[in-house]
Each structure stands twice: as C-alpha cells, then as structure tokens.
Amino acid sequence: MTMLFACNKSDDFSPGFIVSIEFDFSVFNSQDVDLLDPATANHIEEDDIRLFYEIDGKILGVYNPYMDNPRNFMIYEHENEYRIKVVLNDSDATEETITHIQWNDDDTDVIKARFSRTENIVRVNRVWLNDTQIWDSTTDGGIKHYKLTK
C-alpha cells in the first residue's frame, strides 16, 4: 500500500518518445529477380552488407553488439519478396544525415535523409538515394519503401 502512495503524478504519465528512422528497400536485378532472396543464385549475402554513418565529415562503421540487429539492418520476407530494413543515420541533430550501405566490396549506395524533430519525435520526412529523391512523406504516405534495381 505504501508503494501506491509513494508515486507522484509526474511519475505516472511520462510522455513517450517516437522514433521513425528506418527505411525499407527491395533489391532486384534488371530481370526483376529478387537479389535479397537467399534462394536466388548470386543473391546479396547478408554477411557482406555493411552500414556506415557520415558524422562530422567522417564515415564510421555501424556495429552495436547489444542490439537485436547489431549492424542496424535486417532482411525479412514481405509478401512475395525480401526486403532490407535500414536504420538511417540519426546520430547527430542535423536536419539531413547520410548513410552509406555497402552491398559488397564493389557496390555502395548513399542514402541521404531529412528528419523532423520535436521534443518527443524523430521522424524521417524525405529520402534520397545517390542524390535522387526516392521518398517524401507528404506525397508518398507512410509506407517507407523503395524498389532498388541493381
């Protein structure tokens, strides 16, 4: 009973924090073959993929050993295709950040993202792939996905 009276009202209702900083890609070749599907010959190997965040002009490898997805991405099956969910760089408070996704030793794409930030929300609003805008929250809605052709 003492525990109930020990709590004050400010402890009971702390505001939540919403983070929406991921973006999904499906990856196909020019013959429309899913390159993330492990059953595909010459598919992209998950172990070869690396993320790098550009912070203060330095390109830093991403590895968080205590996270469920320590390299800040995951490959999953969505309906009839495989997708990669990438956690975009939000490491600094700038409006626009850069993430490098290295598919293998010879192939890297640059993802630029623009965020909106409030006291309790960090949300991606626009995404560019290799300097071409591929997604905008105001016109493309809430589904953050792009079909990439390699």
PEQUIPE-V574253 format. One record per residue. N is the residue number from 1. RES is the residue in three letters. PHI is phi as a letter, one per 30 degrees, with the letter a starting at -180 (NA if undefined). Layout:
BEGIN
n:N res:RES phi:PHI
n:N res:RES phi:PHI
END
This chain:
BEGIN
n:1 res:MET phi:NA
n:2 res:THR phi:d
n:3 res:MET phi:e
n:4 res:LEU phi:d
n:5 res:PHE phi:d
n:6 res:ALA phi:d
n:7 res:CYS phi:d
n:8 res:ASN phi:c
n:9 res:LYS phi:d
n:10 res:SER phi:d
n:11 res:ASP phi:d
n:12 res:ASP phi:d
n:13 res:PHE phi:b
n:14 res:SER phi:d
n:15 res:PRO phi:d
n:16 res:GLY phi:d
n:17 res:PHE phi:b
n:18 res:ILE phi:c
n:19 res:VAL phi:b
n:20 res:SER phi:b
n:21 res:ILE phi:b
n:22 res:GLU phi:c
n:23 res:PHE phi:b
n:24 res:ASP phi:c
n:25 res:PHE phi:b
n:26 res:SER phi:c
n:27 res:VAL phi:b
n:28 res:PHE phi:b
n:29 res:ASN phi:c
n:30 res:SER phi:d
n:31 res:GLN phi:c
n:32 res:ASP phi:i
n:33 res:VAL phi:c
n:34 res:ASP phi:d
n:35 res:LEU phi:d
n:36 res:LEU phi:c
n:37 res:ASP phi:d
n:38 res:PRO phi:d
n:39 res:ALA phi:d
n:40 res:THR phi:d
n:41 res:ALA phi:d
n:42 res:ASN phi:h
n:43 res:HIS phi:d
n:44 res:ILE phi:d
n:45 res:GLU phi:d
n:46 res:GLU phi:e
n:47 res:ASP phi:d
n:48 res:ASP phi:d
n:49 res:ILE phi:d
n:50 res:ARG phi:b
n:51 res:LEU phi:c
n:52 res:PHE phi:b
n:53 res:TYR phi:c
n:54 res:GLU phi:c
n:55 res:ILE phi:b
n:56 res:ASP phi:h
n:57 res:GLY phi:i
n:58 res:LYS phi:c
n:59 res:ILE phi:c
n:60 res:LEU phi:c
n:61 res:GLY phi:d
n:62 res:VAL phi:c
n:63 res:TYR phi:a
n:64 res:ASN phi:c
n:65 res:PRO phi:d
n:66 res:TYR phi:c
n:67 res:MET phi:c
n:68 res:ASP phi:d
n:69 res:ASN phi:b
n:70 res:PRO phi:d
n:71 res:ARG phi:c
n:72 res:ASN phi:i
n:73 res:PHE phi:a
n:74 res:MET phi:b
n:75 res:ILE phi:c
n:76 res:TYR phi:b
n:77 res:GLU phi:c
n:78 res:HIS phi:b
n:79 res:GLU phi:h
n:80 res:ASN phi:c
n:81 res:GLU phi:b
n:82 res:TYR phi:c
n:83 res:ARG phi:b
n:84 res:ILE phi:c
n:85 res:LYS phi:c
n:86 res:VAL phi:c
n:87 res:VAL phi:d
n:88 res:LEU phi:d
n:89 res:ASN phi:d
n:90 res:ASP phi:b
n:91 res:SER phi:d
n:92 res:ASP phi:b
n:93 res:ALA phi:d
n:94 res:THR phi:d
n:95 res:GLU phi:d
n:96 res:GLU phi:b
n:97 res:THR phi:b
n:98 res:ILE phi:b
n:99 res:THR phi:b
n:100 res:HIS phi:c
n:101 res:ILE phi:c
n:102 res:GLN phi:c
n:103 res:TRP phi:d
n:104 res:ASN phi:a
n:105 res:ASP phi:d
n:106 res:ASP phi:c
n:107 res:ASP phi:b
n:108 res:THR phi:b
n:109 res:ASP phi:c
n:110 res:VAL phi:c
n:111 res:ILE phi:c
n:112 res:LYS phi:c
n:113 res:ALA phi:b
n:114 res:ARG phi:c
n:115 res:PHE phi:c
n:116 res:SER phi:c
n:117 res:ARG phi:b
n:118 res:THR phi:b
n:119 res:GLU phi:e
n:120 res:ASN phi:c
n:121 res:ILE phi:b
n:122 res:VAL phi:b
n:123 res:ARG phi:b
n:124 res:VAL phi:d
n:125 res:ASN phi:c
n:126 res:ARG phi:b
n:127 res:VAL phi:b
n:128 res:TRP phi:c
n:129 res:LEU phi:c
n:130 res:ASN phi:h
n:131 res:ASP phi:i
n:132 res:THR phi:c
n:133 res:GLN phi:d
n:134 res:ILE phi:c
n:135 res:TRP phi:a
n:136 res:ASP phi:b
n:137 res:SER phi:d
n:138 res:THR phi:d
n:139 res:THR phi:c
n:140 res:ASP phi:c
n:141 res:GLY phi:i
n:142 res:GLY phi:d
n:143 res:ILE phi:d
n:144 res:LYS phi:c
n:145 res:HIS phi:b
n:146 res:TYR phi:b
n:147 res:LYS phi:c
n:148 res:LEU phi:c
n:149 res:THR phi:c
n:150 res:LYS phi:c
END
